[in-house]
Amino acid sequence: MRIGWLSSGRDQAARNLLADVVARAQQDDIPLDIAAVFCDREPGEAPESDRLIELVQRLDLPLVTLSSAASWKAAQTLGVDRTTWRDEYHRGVMDLLVPYRLGVLVMAGYMLVVSPAMCRRYALLNLHPALPGGPTGTWQEVIWQLLEEEATETGAMMHLATAQLDRGPVVSSFRFRLTGDDWAPLWKQFREKRKTMSITEIAAAEGEAEPLFAEIRRHGEVREIPLLYQTLYQFAQGKLNTAAGAVFAESTRLPLDLTEPVEAEVASR
């Protein structure tokens, strides 16, 4: 399975995803074929994306770039609306990716909404930090929603990108409990705050430093790269395949519950 990697390279987390997945595959001697890395920023466009581009070059991976910012600016001068531009831009991206014969694309910090045509052409894997059917939005928004609902568990999923954000068919996931002795003091402290403050007020006052919020993020973050890696491992082993933008498994039903291998990997690192 030839894998394409899509990233806007906006922060270190985007670089860590790529570097860690490549390192893990090399350590485990897994033939993970990342055949092309696409970035929607050109060299020299932004310091953070330049660091991603430098990483791709150090890893000796094929690099493809097409500036979305420059493309959108040109489209605006012509009076082109955002939806039409998105379709045209991603048509150009697909043309650039044709020579690499990619089977699955990983959206790893890719900040654009992908066009419907690209979703139909490729199996586009997106990492979302919530369980299937759980909260949508950024990871920060997800955690605040979990706290608002006093959720008893959470996790993350790899799903296929569609026109409906964070709601495509789920390929794999992991889960962990938010209850038990380790969590009880944090919930007690949080509920005391809730007696006099709203979620919005707590978020404004403490932000990501709020202890329960921070612990949920810590548990989720250390498992997200293992989830991505374990999912790609299934492709490398031929246990997952793609056809016409869909993912299928011949010997099991989707989605895959990868909690066990994810926890094993976390414990071993």
C-alpha positions as CSV (number, residue, x, y, z in Angstrom):
1,M,0.0,0.0,0.0
2,R,1.6,3.3,-1.2
3,I,0.8,6.0,1.4
4,G,0.4,9.7,0.8
5,W,0.9,12.1,3.7
6,L,-0.9,15.5,3.7
7,S,0.1,18.2,6.1
8,S,0.1,22.0,6.3
9,G,3.0,21.8,8.7
10,R,1.7,24.5,11.0
11,D,3.3,23.3,14.2
12,Q,5.7,20.8,15.8
13,A,2.9,18.3,16.4
14,A,2.5,17.9,12.6
15,R,6.3,17.2,12.4
16,N,6.2,14.8,15.3
17,L,3.4,12.7,13.6
18,L,5.5,12.1,10.6
19,A,8.8,11.6,12.3
20,D,7.4,9.2,14.9
21,V,5.5,7.1,12.5
22,V,8.6,6.7,10.3
23,A,10.8,5.9,13.3
24,R,8.4,3.3,14.6
25,A,8.1,1.6,11.3
26,Q,11.9,1.4,11.0
27,Q,12.3,0.2,14.5
28,D,9.7,-2.6,13.9
29,D,11.1,-3.3,10.5
30,I,7.7,-2.7,8.9
31,P,7.6,-1.9,5.1
32,L,5.6,1.3,5.5
33,D,5.7,2.9,2.1
34,I,5.2,6.7,2.4
35,A,5.4,7.4,-1.3
36,A,4.8,11.2,-1.2
37,V,4.4,14.0,1.4
38,F,2.1,16.8,0.2
39,C,2.2,20.3,1.9
40,D,-0.1,23.1,0.9
41,R,2.6,25.6,1.7
42,E,5.6,26.3,-0.5
43,P,9.2,26.6,0.8
44,G,9.8,30.0,2.3
45,E,6.1,30.6,3.0
46,A,6.1,30.1,6.7
47,P,8.8,29.1,9.3
48,E,6.8,26.1,10.7
49,S,6.0,24.6,7.3
50,D,9.7,25.1,6.3
51,R,10.6,22.9,9.2
52,L,8.3,20.2,8.0
53,I,9.8,20.5,4.5
54,E,13.3,20.2,6.0
55,L,12.2,17.1,7.9
56,V,10.7,15.5,4.8
57,Q,14.0,16.1,3.0
58,R,16.0,14.6,5.9
59,L,13.8,11.5,5.8
60,D,14.5,11.3,2.1
61,L,10.8,11.2,1.2
62,P,9.3,12.6,-2.0
63,L,7.9,16.1,-1.4
64,V,5.0,17.8,-3.3
65,T,3.9,21.3,-2.6
66,L,1.2,23.7,-3.9
67,S,0.5,26.9,-2.0
68,S,-3.1,27.1,-1.0
69,A,-2.7,30.7,0.2
70,A,-1.4,31.9,-3.1
71,S,-4.0,29.9,-5.0
72,W,-6.9,31.3,-2.9
73,K,-5.5,34.9,-3.2
74,A,-5.5,34.5,-7.0
75,A,-9.0,33.1,-7.0
76,Q,-10.3,36.0,-5.0
77,T,-9.0,38.5,-7.5
78,L,-11.1,36.6,-10.1
79,G,-14.2,36.6,-7.8
80,V,-14.2,32.8,-7.4
81,D,-16.1,31.6,-4.3
82,R,-14.5,29.4,-1.7
83,T,-16.3,26.2,-2.7
84,T,-15.4,26.5,-6.4
85,W,-11.8,27.4,-5.4
86,R,-11.6,24.3,-3.1
87,D,-12.6,22.0,-5.9
88,E,-10.2,23.6,-8.4
89,Y,-7.3,23.6,-5.9
90,H,-7.7,20.0,-5.0
91,R,-8.0,19.0,-8.6
92,G,-4.5,20.5,-9.0
93,V,-3.4,18.5,-5.9
94,M,-4.7,15.3,-7.4
95,D,-2.9,15.9,-10.7
96,L,0.3,16.4,-8.8
97,L,-0.1,13.2,-6.9
98,V,-1.0,11.0,-9.9
99,P,2.6,9.9,-10.6
100,Y,3.0,8.5,-7.0
101,R,0.2,5.9,-7.4
102,L,-1.1,6.4,-3.9
103,G,-3.6,4.0,-2.3
104,V,-4.4,5.8,1.0
105,L,-3.8,9.4,2.1
106,V,-3.2,10.4,5.7
107,M,-4.4,13.8,6.8
108,A,-1.8,14.7,9.5
109,G,-2.3,18.3,10.4
110,Y,-3.7,19.2,7.0
111,M,-5.7,22.3,7.7
112,L,-7.9,22.5,4.5
113,V,-11.3,20.9,3.9
114,V,-10.8,18.4,1.1
115,S,-12.9,18.6,-2.0
116,P,-15.7,15.9,-2.5
117,A,-13.9,14.7,-5.7
118,M,-10.7,14.0,-3.7
119,C,-12.7,12.2,-1.1
120,R,-14.2,10.0,-3.8
121,R,-10.8,9.3,-5.5
122,Y,-8.8,8.5,-2.4
123,A,-9.3,6.8,1.0
124,L,-8.5,9.9,3.1
125,L,-7.7,9.0,6.7
126,N,-8.2,11.6,9.3
127,L,-7.3,11.4,13.0
128,H,-10.0,12.9,15.2
129,P,-9.6,13.0,19.1
130,A,-13.0,11.6,20.0
131,L,-14.8,8.3,19.9
132,P,-17.2,7.5,17.0
133,G,-20.3,9.5,17.6
134,G,-18.5,11.7,20.1
135,P,-17.9,15.5,20.0
136,T,-16.6,17.2,16.9
137,G,-14.3,20.1,16.5
138,T,-10.7,20.7,17.6
139,W,-9.2,18.6,20.4
140,Q,-9.7,21.6,22.8
141,E,-13.4,21.8,21.9
142,V,-13.7,18.0,22.2
143,I,-12.3,18.0,25.8
144,W,-14.5,20.9,26.9
145,Q,-17.5,19.1,25.6
146,L,-16.5,15.9,27.5
147,L,-16.2,18.0,30.7
148,E,-19.6,19.6,30.0
149,E,-21.2,16.2,29.6
150,E,-19.2,14.6,32.4
151,A,-18.3,11.8,30.0
152,T,-17.2,8.5,31.5
153,E,-14.9,7.5,28.6
154,T,-13.2,9.0,25.5
155,G,-10.6,8.0,22.9
156,A,-9.8,8.8,19.3
157,M,-10.6,7.4,15.9
158,M,-9.2,7.2,12.4
159,H,-12.0,7.9,10.0
160,L,-12.5,8.6,6.3
161,A,-12.7,12.3,5.5
162,T,-15.9,13.4,3.9
163,A,-17.7,16.7,3.2
164,Q,-19.2,16.3,6.7
165,L,-16.4,17.2,9.1
166,D,-15.4,14.6,11.7
167,R,-18.2,12.3,10.7
168,G,-16.9,10.0,8.0
169,P,-16.9,6.2,8.1
170,V,-14.7,5.0,11.0
171,V,-11.8,2.7,10.2
172,S,-10.2,2.3,13.7
173,S,-10.4,3.6,17.2
174,F,-9.1,3.3,20.8
175,R,-10.9,4.1,24.1
176,F,-10.0,4.8,27.7
177,R,-12.1,5.3,30.8
178,L,-12.4,8.7,32.6
179,T,-13.5,7.0,35.9
180,G,-11.7,5.2,38.7
181,D,-9.4,6.1,41.6
182,D,-6.9,8.1,39.5
183,W,-9.7,10.3,38.0
184,A,-11.9,10.8,41.1
185,P,-9.9,13.6,42.7
186,L,-9.8,15.5,39.4
187,W,-13.5,15.2,38.9
188,K,-14.2,16.2,42.5
189,Q,-12.1,19.4,42.0
190,F,-13.7,20.1,38.7
191,R,-17.3,19.7,40.1
192,E,-16.5,22.1,42.9
193,K,-15.6,24.8,40.3
194,R,-18.8,24.0,38.4
195,K,-20.9,25.1,41.4
196,T,-19.9,28.7,40.8
197,M,-18.5,28.8,37.2
198,S,-19.7,27.8,33.8
199,I,-17.5,25.8,31.4
200,T,-16.9,28.9,29.4
201,E,-15.7,30.8,32.5
202,I,-13.4,27.9,33.6
203,A,-12.0,27.7,30.1
204,A,-11.3,31.5,30.1
205,A,-9.7,31.4,33.6
206,E,-7.6,28.3,33.3
207,G,-7.6,27.1,29.7
208,E,-5.6,24.0,28.9
209,A,-4.0,24.1,32.4
210,E,-7.2,23.0,34.1
211,P,-6.1,19.8,35.8
212,L,-8.8,17.5,34.5
213,F,-8.6,19.0,31.0
214,A,-4.8,18.5,31.0
215,E,-5.0,14.9,32.2
216,I,-7.6,14.0,29.5
217,R,-5.3,15.6,26.9
218,R,-2.2,13.8,28.2
219,H,-3.9,10.4,28.1
220,G,-5.3,11.0,24.6
221,E,-2.2,12.6,23.1
222,V,0.2,9.7,24.0
223,R,-2.1,7.3,22.3
224,E,-2.9,9.2,19.1
225,I,0.4,8.4,17.2
226,P,0.1,4.8,18.2
227,L,-3.4,4.7,16.8
228,L,-2.2,6.2,13.5
229,Y,0.7,3.8,13.4
230,Q,-1.3,0.7,14.3
231,T,-3.8,1.6,11.6
232,L,-1.2,2.1,8.9
233,Y,0.4,-1.2,10.1
234,Q,-2.9,-2.9,9.1
235,F,-2.5,-1.5,5.6
236,A,1.2,-2.5,5.5
237,Q,0.2,-6.1,6.4
238,G,-2.5,-6.2,3.8
239,K,-5.2,-6.6,6.4
240,L,-6.8,-3.3,5.2
241,N,-7.3,-2.3,1.6
242,T,-8.9,0.5,-0.4
243,A,-11.1,0.8,-3.4
244,A,-12.8,3.8,-4.9
245,G,-12.1,6.0,-1.8
246,A,-13.4,3.3,0.7
247,V,-11.5,1.1,3.1
248,F,-12.4,-2.6,3.6
249,A,-11.1,-5.6,5.5
250,E,-11.5,-9.1,4.2
251,S,-11.3,-11.0,7.5
252,T,-13.0,-8.6,10.0
253,R,-15.6,-5.9,10.3
254,L,-14.8,-2.3,10.5
255,P,-14.2,-0.3,12.6
256,L,-11.2,-2.0,14.2
257,D,-10.9,-1.6,17.9
258,L,-7.2,-1.1,18.4
259,T,-7.3,-0.3,22.1
260,E,-5.2,-3.4,23.0
261,P,-2.3,-2.8,20.6
262,V,-2.4,0.9,21.3
263,E,-2.1,0.3,25.1
264,A,0.6,-2.3,24.5
265,E,2.6,0.3,22.5
266,V,2.1,3.0,25.1
267,A,3.3,0.6,27.8
268,S,6.4,-0.4,25.9
269,R,7.6,3.2,25.2
